[in-house]
Amino acid sequence: MNYDVIIIGSGPGGYVCAIKAAQLGLKVAVIEKRPTFGGTCLNIGCIPSKALLHASEVYAHASHGMDSLGVEISKPKLNLEKMMGHKDATVKSNVEGVAYLFKKNKIDSFIGLGKVLGEGKVSVTGDDGKTQELEAKNVVIATGSDVAGIPGVEVAMDEKVIVSSTGAIALEKVPEHLVVVGGGVIGLEMGSVWARLGAKVTVVEYLDAILGGMDRDVAKQFQRILVKQGMEFKLGAKVTGVEKSGKGAKVTHEPVKGGDAETIEADVVLIATGRMPYTEGLGLEDAGVVLDERGRVRTDNHYHTNVPGVYAIGDVIAGPMLAHKAEDEGVAVAEIMAGQAGHVNYGVIPGVVYTQPEVASVGKTEEELKADGIKYKAGKFPFSANGRARAMQASDGFVKFLADAETDRVLGVHIVGFGAGEMIHEAAVLMEFGGSSEDLGRTCHAHPTMSEAVREAALATFAKPLHI
């Protein structure tokens, strides 16, 4: 079977690459080890977690957020089974949507484990153990990432008591006490879900701040908001042991800077210490594909590996492990294989934490600008001074602009607040076209909207805000 391109993996990077390549006239096949398409994101990651985040947010709002609006209701009753049903239905709709798009674009699919045999050759082994060989001019490795454990600590995850994000989206009851190991995006999102539904949530984080890599100003404000919501944090804490104990588990940690160890007992422990590239069983070593020091597939600026005709995209290569980053790389590599000039601007890839309120960021943080020795100016505007935010009782948080001190070109924008994940794209478009804070500050915004806070932060950067 001969193809122009065979893609191993049907996550956001793989399936978008397949669709774009087919649209450009290439004959495409996709190999997927799961029985359904969409990879981690659609099956057990982005999509189901967002379904639970929304459902739990509605429950929390109905529980204690409506009286002050003049809406008086009896205390809502949680039906966790139905909530999980909503999650499953959302996943089913999305994975079926990808299958439809494959059919629409005449993309062949093979369910099984793909393996790179070398230049232009791939094998696929199905659940029945039978293996067939496929040939293509190009091969794209889009196998994504897998759960990373705790360095130096052996943890046996049963996805019932000691769980990864996979188990955290499928708990059969609300735990009395959930301990989250890791204060990154996944840990805070899943911690938020179960906190809203009634669990006591304790986050244990190695660093001295949550959301490592995000702007510290934003992280500090966000942590204060989460504490107000009932979550507890133990920062600068190194986990030295996680083990089952009775019907629950124990987490032992000690201060990173030295000190006495402490043990926390929990019903459920979520290990959310990051992810690692998935390269196991792909035959990369035998095929001569070079990996880097972190186990990622090494590529050049055009996603080419050292083996002719073999490309790689998404979580399996360097860069942020984000679904939309993988999608853009999928489009770019499809264009490259079709003889066009595919490109991704890595300086303008937004990141979002889908809690309530949301956190969103694009471009450089203050810490990065200081480390790089770049002179900048900053402008902030709080949602507490925004009329729409007050009306919606969503006045927590702020918008922060960072712009070059001399040219006013925007270098980074950071938002913590209701709808931050939607508002951040205004900044992303501005930065994609090299815009200044004045460009945005002089653009008329509808009133009353949350987005006016974005404009006000821009005004605060090159001049003065109007409403504070």
Backbone torsions as a table, in degrees:
resi	resn	phi	psi	omega
1	MET	NA	119.8	-175.1
2	ASN	-109.2	132.8	179.8
3	TYR	-132.9	161.9	171.5
4	ASP	-74.8	-36.0	179.8
5	VAL	-150.6	136.7	171.4
6	ILE	-116.1	128.7	-178.8
7	ILE	-111.8	125.5	177.8
8	ILE	-96.8	109.1	-177.7
9	GLY	112.4	132.2	-177.9
10	SER	-118.6	29.4	173.2
11	GLY	-72.0	-171.5	-178.1
12	PRO	-51.8	-40.3	177.7
13	GLY	-68.4	-48.7	-176.3
14	GLY	-66.6	-47.4	-175.9
15	TYR	-72.6	-33.3	176.6
16	VAL	-68.4	-40.3	176.4
17	CYS	-59.8	-43.6	-179.3
18	ALA	-62.4	-46.6	-179.1
19	ILE	-63.3	-46.7	-178.8
20	LYS	-63.9	-42.5	179.2
21	ALA	-61.8	-41.5	178.7
22	ALA	-65.5	-39.8	178.0
23	GLN	-62.7	-28.3	179.7
24	LEU	-88.0	7.2	173.7
25	GLY	93.4	8.9	179.9
26	LEU	-87.6	149.6	175.0
27	LYS	-86.3	120.7	-166.5
28	VAL	-123.9	141.5	170.7
29	ALA	-130.5	148.2	177.9
30	VAL	-125.3	136.5	175.6
31	ILE	-111.1	128.0	-178.4
32	GLU	-134.5	129.2	-177.2
33	LYS	-78.6	-25.3	177.3
34	ARG	-78.5	160.1	175.8
35	PRO	-73.4	-16.0	177.7
36	THR	-124.9	154.9	-178.4
37	PHE	-82.6	168.7	174.7
38	GLY	110.9	-12.2	176.9
39	GLY	64.8	-162.9	179.6
40	THR	-57.6	-43.7	-173.5
41	CYS	-56.1	-54.7	-175.3
42	LEU	-77.9	-32.1	-173.8
43	ASN	-87.5	-46.9	-173.7
44	ILE	-137.4	15.4	-175.8
45	GLY	-128.1	-108.7	-172.9
46	CYS	-50.8	-52.2	-171.2
47	ILE	-70.7	-53.6	179.3
48	PRO	-63.4	-34.9	179.0
49	SER	-66.3	-37.2	178.9
50	LYS	-70.2	-32.5	175.9
51	ALA	-63.2	-42.7	179.2
52	LEU	-72.2	-36.3	177.0
53	LEU	-61.0	-43.6	179.7
54	HIS	-67.0	-47.7	-177.4
55	ALA	-62.8	-43.2	-179.6
56	SER	-68.7	-31.8	177.1
57	GLU	-66.3	-41.7	177.1
58	VAL	-61.7	-42.9	179.2
59	TYR	-62.2	-45.3	-179.2
60	ALA	-64.8	-39.4	-179.6
61	HIS	-65.9	-41.8	178.8
62	ALA	-67.6	-29.5	-177.3
63	SER	-73.7	-40.1	-175.5
64	HIS	-151.6	29.6	-178.5
65	GLY	-131.3	14.0	-172.8
66	MET	-118.2	-23.6	-177.9
67	ASP	-55.6	-43.0	-177.1
68	SER	-68.7	-14.2	177.0
69	LEU	-93.1	0.0	-179.7
70	GLY	85.3	16.1	177.7
71	VAL	-109.6	105.0	-176.1
72	GLU	-103.0	119.2	-179.8
73	ILE	-134.3	158.8	175.3
74	SER	-72.7	161.9	-177.4
75	LYS	-60.0	126.3	-177.9
76	PRO	-69.0	153.1	178.3
77	LYS	-106.5	130.7	179.6
78	LEU	-81.6	125.7	171.4
79	ASN	-113.4	89.1	-174.3
80	LEU	-62.4	-34.3	-179.9
81	GLU	-62.7	-42.1	178.2
82	LYS	-68.1	-36.9	178.4
83	MET	-62.8	-41.9	176.5
84	MET	-66.3	-31.5	176.1
85	GLY	-64.6	-38.9	175.7
86	HIS	-61.6	-43.5	177.8
87	LYS	-59.3	-48.5	-177.1
88	ASP	-64.4	-38.5	179.2
89	ALA	-66.1	-36.8	177.9
90	THR	-64.6	-44.0	177.4
91	VAL	-61.3	-47.2	-178.0
92	LYS	-58.5	-44.0	-179.7
93	SER	-62.0	-41.1	-178.2
94	ASN	-71.2	-44.6	-178.9
95	VAL	-68.9	-33.6	175.8
96	GLU	-68.2	-31.8	176.9
97	GLY	-63.8	-39.5	177.2
98	VAL	-66.3	-42.4	178.1
99	ALA	-59.5	-40.0	178.2
100	TYR	-63.9	-43.2	-179.3
101	LEU	-65.4	-35.5	175.8
102	PHE	-62.5	-45.5	-179.5
103	LYS	-64.7	-43.6	-179.7
104	LYS	-60.0	-38.1	-177.1
105	ASN	-96.2	11.8	176.2
106	LYS	56.6	45.8	177.9
107	ILE	-97.1	125.9	176.7
108	ASP	-78.4	145.1	179.4
109	SER	-130.6	146.5	179.4
110	PHE	-131.6	125.0	178.6
111	ILE	-94.3	119.3	-178.0
112	GLY	159.9	-177.2	-179.1
113	LEU	-90.4	118.4	-179.9
114	GLY	-85.0	147.9	-179.6
115	LYS	-143.1	131.4	178.6
116	VAL	-81.4	122.7	-178.7
117	LEU	-97.3	-10.9	-177.6
118	GLY	140.6	-165.5	-177.0
119	GLU	-58.8	114.7	174.0
120	GLY	76.3	8.0	-177.6
121	LYS	-129.9	135.6	179.4
122	VAL	-140.7	142.5	173.5
123	SER	-112.7	155.4	175.9
124	VAL	-134.8	126.0	-178.5
125	THR	-111.7	119.1	-177.8
126	GLY	-82.2	177.0	179.4
127	ASP	-63.0	-23.1	179.6
128	ASP	-81.3	-0.4	178.8
129	GLY	86.6	-6.5	-179.7
130	LYS	-79.6	140.0	-178.2
131	THR	-118.8	135.5	173.7
132	GLN	-126.7	153.7	-176.7
133	GLU	-108.5	136.1	178.9
134	LEU	-120.2	152.5	177.6
135	GLU	-123.9	146.7	179.8
136	ALA	-155.3	155.9	175.0
137	LYS	-68.4	-34.4	-178.2
138	ASN	-136.1	147.8	176.1
139	VAL	-126.8	134.2	178.7
140	VAL	-117.5	122.4	176.0
141	ILE	-89.2	114.9	-178.5
142	ALA	-135.6	51.6	-170.8
143	THR	-88.7	-1.4	172.0
144	GLY	71.8	-145.1	-174.2
145	SER	-139.0	168.3	-179.9
146	ASP	-130.3	167.4	-179.1
147	VAL	-63.7	132.9	175.6
148	ALA	-97.4	143.5	179.9
149	GLY	-87.8	-162.9	178.2
150	ILE	-96.5	121.7	-179.1
151	PRO	-53.2	125.9	176.8
152	GLY	79.7	1.2	-179.2
153	VAL	-125.3	121.0	176.5
154	GLU	-80.8	123.2	-179.6
155	VAL	-127.2	123.0	177.4
156	ALA	-93.6	102.5	-178.2
157	MET	-87.5	120.3	178.7
158	ASP	-99.5	-2.1	-178.4
159	GLU	60.6	20.6	174.8
160	LYS	-122.4	-51.1	179.7
161	VAL	-108.6	-50.7	173.5
162	ILE	-104.6	111.7	-168.0
163	VAL	-125.7	157.0	166.8
164	SER	-96.1	-173.0	177.0
165	SER	-60.1	-28.1	178.9
166	THR	-61.7	-45.8	178.6
167	GLY	-74.4	-29.3	-177.1
168	ALA	-67.9	-21.0	178.1
169	ILE	-94.2	6.9	-175.9
170	ALA	-137.8	24.1	178.5
171	LEU	-64.5	141.9	-176.6
172	GLU	-84.6	-16.2	175.4
173	LYS	-150.7	161.8	180.0
174	VAL	-75.5	121.2	179.2
175	PRO	-68.8	147.3	175.2
176	GLU	-68.6	-41.8	179.6
177	HIS	-135.7	118.4	176.5
178	LEU	-108.8	123.8	174.0
179	VAL	-102.8	125.9	179.5
180	VAL	-106.3	118.9	176.7
181	VAL	-93.5	105.1	-177.9
182	GLY	119.6	119.7	-178.8
183	GLY	-101.7	36.8	176.9
184	GLY	-92.4	-165.1	-174.7
185	VAL	-60.1	-51.6	-176.0
186	ILE	-62.2	-45.7	-179.0
187	GLY	-62.1	-42.2	-178.3
188	LEU	-72.9	-37.0	177.4
189	GLU	-64.8	-50.8	-178.2
190	MET	-69.9	-34.5	174.9
191	GLY	-61.1	-40.1	178.8
192	SER	-62.4	-42.1	179.5
193	VAL	-55.2	-53.6	-173.3
194	TRP	-76.6	-26.1	174.4
195	ALA	-65.8	-41.8	179.0
196	ARG	-63.2	-32.4	-177.0
197	LEU	-86.5	-0.1	172.6
198	GLY	119.8	-1.6	-179.2
199	ALA	-80.2	147.6	166.0
200	LYS	-79.6	129.0	-175.6
201	VAL	-121.3	125.2	175.8
202	THR	-118.8	125.5	-179.7
203	VAL	-104.3	125.2	177.3
204	VAL	-109.2	118.5	-174.2
205	GLU	-127.0	133.6	-178.5
206	TYR	-65.3	-41.4	-178.4
207	LEU	-76.8	171.9	179.7
208	ASP	-90.5	11.9	177.2
209	ALA	-152.6	152.0	174.5
210	ILE	-79.5	168.1	178.4
211	LEU	51.5	53.4	178.1
212	GLY	-52.1	132.8	-178.6
213	GLY	99.4	-21.2	176.1
214	MET	-87.2	165.2	179.6
215	ASP	-56.6	128.0	-175.1
216	ARG	-63.2	-35.0	178.4
217	ASP	-58.6	-44.4	179.0
218	VAL	-67.8	-44.7	-177.3
219	ALA	-61.1	-41.5	-179.7
220	LYS	-65.0	-45.1	179.3
221	GLN	-64.2	-40.7	-179.0
222	PHE	-65.4	-40.5	178.6
223	GLN	-62.7	-40.5	178.0
224	ARG	-60.5	-38.5	179.0
225	ILE	-66.3	-43.1	-179.5
226	LEU	-66.8	-36.6	176.5
227	VAL	-62.9	-41.2	178.2
228	LYS	-62.0	-29.4	178.1
229	GLN	-81.8	-6.2	175.1
230	GLY	111.4	-3.6	179.8
231	MET	-79.8	145.8	178.8
232	GLU	-109.4	149.0	-177.4
233	PHE	-131.4	136.6	171.7
234	LYS	-122.2	99.6	-175.2
235	LEU	-96.2	159.9	-178.3
236	GLY	62.1	34.4	-174.9
237	ALA	-118.5	125.3	-180.0
238	LYS	-96.8	120.5	178.4
239	VAL	-77.1	125.6	-178.3
240	THR	-111.6	-7.7	179.0
241	GLY	-168.2	141.2	173.6
242	VAL	-138.4	120.4	-178.3
243	GLU	-149.7	152.7	177.7
244	LYS	-67.7	147.8	178.8
245	SER	-151.2	107.8	-176.1
246	GLY	64.5	-127.5	178.2
247	LYS	-88.7	-5.1	-178.4
248	GLY	-123.4	-142.7	-178.9
249	ALA	-152.1	162.5	177.2
250	LYS	-119.7	138.8	176.0
251	VAL	-118.2	120.8	178.3
252	THR	-104.9	131.4	179.0
253	HIS	-142.2	160.8	178.9
254	GLU	-140.6	154.5	179.8
255	PRO	-60.4	135.9	178.5
256	VAL	-59.4	-35.2	-177.6
257	LYS	-84.6	3.1	179.2
258	GLY	104.5	143.5	-179.4
259	GLY	148.6	-175.5	-177.3
260	ASP	-74.4	145.5	177.4
261	ALA	-76.2	154.8	179.0
262	GLU	-135.1	145.1	178.6
263	THR	-118.1	132.2	177.7
264	ILE	-112.9	132.4	175.8
265	GLU	-97.8	139.5	-177.3
266	ALA	-144.9	159.4	173.3
267	ASP	-77.9	-39.3	-179.0
268	VAL	-137.8	139.7	175.2
269	VAL	-118.9	123.6	177.5
270	LEU	-100.4	119.6	175.8
271	ILE	-90.5	107.5	-176.6
272	ALA	-128.4	58.4	-175.1
273	THR	-102.0	28.0	175.2
274	GLY	104.6	-174.9	-177.4
275	ARG	-133.5	160.6	179.3
276	MET	-130.4	150.6	-177.6
277	PRO	-60.2	141.4	179.8
278	TYR	-94.7	104.8	-179.7
279	THR	-126.7	-0.2	-175.2
280	GLU	-68.1	134.7	174.0
281	GLY	74.4	12.1	-177.9
282	LEU	-92.8	-3.4	179.1
283	GLY	73.3	19.8	-173.9
284	LEU	-66.5	-40.3	-179.3
285	GLU	-63.9	-46.2	179.8
286	ASP	-64.9	-32.3	-179.5
287	ALA	-80.2	-9.3	177.9
288	GLY	87.9	11.6	179.6
289	VAL	-76.4	125.9	-175.9
290	VAL	-84.3	134.5	174.2
291	LEU	-105.4	158.6	177.7
292	ASP	-90.7	-173.9	-174.7
293	GLU	-67.1	-14.3	179.1
294	ARG	-106.2	13.4	177.3
295	GLY	80.1	10.5	178.6
296	ARG	-89.5	153.4	176.8
297	VAL	-70.8	128.1	-178.8
298	ARG	-83.3	127.6	179.4
299	THR	-130.9	163.8	172.9
300	ASP	-89.3	-168.2	-177.5
301	ASN	-70.4	-7.0	178.3
302	HIS	-116.1	22.5	173.9
303	TYR	68.8	13.5	178.2
304	HIS	-83.2	134.0	171.4
305	THR	-82.5	-175.4	178.2
306	ASN	-74.7	-12.0	178.1
307	VAL	-94.6	124.0	-178.0
308	PRO	-54.4	133.5	177.1
309	GLY	80.8	0.6	178.9
310	VAL	-111.9	121.8	-179.1
311	TYR	-115.5	167.7	175.2
312	ALA	-148.7	144.7	-178.5
313	ILE	-144.0	166.5	171.2
314	GLY	81.8	-149.7	-175.5
315	ASP	-63.3	-19.8	-175.4
316	VAL	-79.8	-7.6	176.7
317	ILE	-118.8	179.3	-177.9
318	ALA	-64.7	156.2	178.2
319	GLY	113.9	173.3	-179.0
320	PRO	-63.4	139.2	179.4
321	MET	-85.1	79.0	-177.8
322	LEU	-127.0	139.4	-178.0
323	ALA	-59.7	-41.3	-176.6
324	HIS	-72.8	-28.1	173.1
325	LYS	-64.3	-43.6	178.5
326	ALA	-63.2	-39.7	179.0
327	GLU	-60.9	-46.9	-179.1
328	ASP	-63.7	-37.1	176.4
329	GLU	-67.6	-34.5	177.0
330	GLY	-61.8	-43.0	176.9
331	VAL	-64.3	-45.9	-177.1
332	ALA	-61.5	-46.3	-177.5
333	VAL	-69.7	-31.9	175.3
334	ALA	-63.8	-42.4	178.8
335	GLU	-65.6	-39.9	178.4
336	ILE	-62.5	-44.9	179.9
337	MET	-65.1	-25.3	179.2
338	ALA	-90.6	7.4	176.7
339	GLY	87.9	12.0	179.4
340	GLN	-100.9	-174.9	-176.1
341	ALA	-108.5	79.3	178.3
342	GLY	-71.7	144.7	-176.0
343	HIS	-155.8	145.6	174.3
344	VAL	-127.5	129.1	176.5
345	ASN	-89.7	98.7	-175.8
346	TYR	-72.2	-12.0	177.8
347	GLY	-79.6	-9.5	-176.4
348	VAL	-129.9	52.2	175.4
349	ILE	-110.6	111.4	-177.9
350	PRO	-71.7	153.1	173.1
351	GLY	-125.2	139.8	-175.9
352	VAL	-134.4	138.9	170.2
353	VAL	-108.0	118.3	-170.1
354	TYR	-91.5	45.7	174.4
355	THR	-86.3	-166.4	172.6
356	GLN	-132.8	108.3	4.6
357	PRO	-75.4	167.1	178.7
358	GLU	-83.4	161.8	172.4
359	VAL	-123.6	133.8	179.9
360	ALA	-140.4	147.0	-174.7
361	SER	-149.7	144.4	171.8
362	VAL	-146.2	138.0	179.5
363	GLY	83.8	-156.4	-172.7
364	LYS	-81.1	149.5	171.2
365	THR	-92.2	167.5	176.0
366	GLU	-60.7	-40.1	-178.6
367	GLU	-62.2	-39.8	179.1
368	GLU	-67.8	-41.5	179.8
369	LEU	-63.9	-41.6	178.0
370	LYS	-64.1	-42.3	-179.8
371	ALA	-64.2	-33.0	-179.4
372	ASP	-85.5	-4.1	179.5
373	GLY	71.8	25.6	-178.2
374	ILE	-90.4	128.3	177.0
375	LYS	-78.9	128.3	-174.9
376	TYR	-141.3	167.1	172.4
377	LYS	-126.0	149.4	-176.1
378	ALA	-123.5	147.5	176.2
379	GLY	-136.8	135.0	-178.9
380	LYS	-128.8	152.2	174.2
381	PHE	-146.7	127.4	-177.3
382	PRO	-85.8	146.6	177.1
383	PHE	-69.4	-17.3	177.6
384	SER	-63.9	-18.1	178.5
385	ALA	-102.2	12.0	-178.5
386	ASN	-104.1	125.6	-175.9
387	GLY	-60.2	-43.6	-179.4
388	ARG	-65.5	-39.6	179.4
389	ALA	-61.9	-42.4	177.8
390	ARG	-61.7	-43.8	-178.6
391	ALA	-62.8	-30.7	-178.0
392	MET	-95.2	2.1	-174.0
393	GLN	53.6	44.0	-178.8
394	ALA	-128.5	50.4	-172.3
395	SER	-94.8	5.9	176.0
396	ASP	-72.9	142.6	170.9
397	GLY	99.9	-172.9	-176.0
398	PHE	-161.3	170.7	172.0
399	VAL	-115.1	137.7	-178.1
400	LYS	-131.4	126.6	177.2
401	PHE	-106.4	143.3	172.3
402	LEU	-127.8	123.4	-177.2
403	ALA	-133.3	153.3	178.6
404	ASP	-59.8	132.9	-174.9
405	ALA	-62.7	-29.8	-176.9
406	GLU	-96.0	-45.3	-173.5
407	THR	-95.2	-17.4	-176.8
408	ASP	71.7	7.1	176.4
409	ARG	-64.5	133.3	-177.0
410	VAL	-73.4	129.2	-177.0
411	LEU	-108.1	-21.2	180.0
412	GLY	-169.8	147.8	175.7
413	VAL	-137.3	135.8	-175.5
414	HIS	-134.4	132.0	-175.7
415	ILE	-132.9	134.0	165.8
416	VAL	-124.7	119.3	-176.5
417	GLY	164.0	170.0	179.8
418	PHE	-60.2	126.6	178.2
419	GLY	76.3	16.0	-177.6
420	ALA	-58.0	-36.3	-178.6
421	GLY	-64.3	-24.5	175.6
422	GLU	-87.7	-41.5	-176.7
423	MET	-66.9	-26.3	-174.5
424	ILE	-63.7	-23.0	-176.4
425	HIS	-71.6	-24.9	173.3
426	GLU	-59.8	-41.8	178.5
427	ALA	-70.8	-37.9	-179.6
428	ALA	-62.8	-43.5	178.1
429	VAL	-63.6	-43.5	178.3
430	LEU	-56.6	-46.6	-177.3
431	MET	-71.4	-33.9	178.7
432	GLU	-59.2	-33.2	-179.3
433	PHE	-101.0	17.4	175.1
434	GLY	67.3	30.5	-175.1
435	GLY	-74.3	163.2	179.7
436	SER	-105.9	166.9	175.7
437	SER	-64.4	-31.2	178.4
438	GLU	-67.8	-36.2	177.3
439	ASP	-56.0	-45.4	-177.7
440	LEU	-77.3	-39.1	-178.6
441	GLY	-62.9	-25.6	179.7
442	ARG	-97.0	9.1	177.1
443	THR	-95.6	125.9	-177.1
444	CYS	-64.9	131.5	177.6
445	HIS	-115.3	141.8	179.6
446	ALA	-63.3	145.3	179.1
447	HIS	-121.9	136.2	-2.7
448	PRO	-93.9	131.6	175.5
449	THR	-140.3	156.2	173.7
450	MET	-62.9	-31.5	-176.6
451	SER	-64.8	-17.4	175.7
452	GLU	-61.0	-27.1	177.7
453	ALA	-66.5	-31.3	176.6
454	VAL	-65.5	-45.2	178.6
455	ARG	-63.1	-42.4	-178.9
456	GLU	-63.3	-37.7	177.5
457	ALA	-66.4	-35.9	176.2
458	ALA	-66.0	-42.6	176.9
459	LEU	-60.2	-38.5	-179.4
460	ALA	-67.7	-18.2	-178.0
461	THR	-83.0	-43.6	-176.3
462	PHE	-105.7	-14.1	-179.9
463	ALA	-144.6	-115.6	176.1
464	LYS	-140.7	144.7	176.3
465	PRO	-69.5	158.0	-176.5
466	LEU	-92.1	-31.8	-169.1
467	HIS	-109.2	28.0	174.8
468	ILE	-153.0	NA	NA
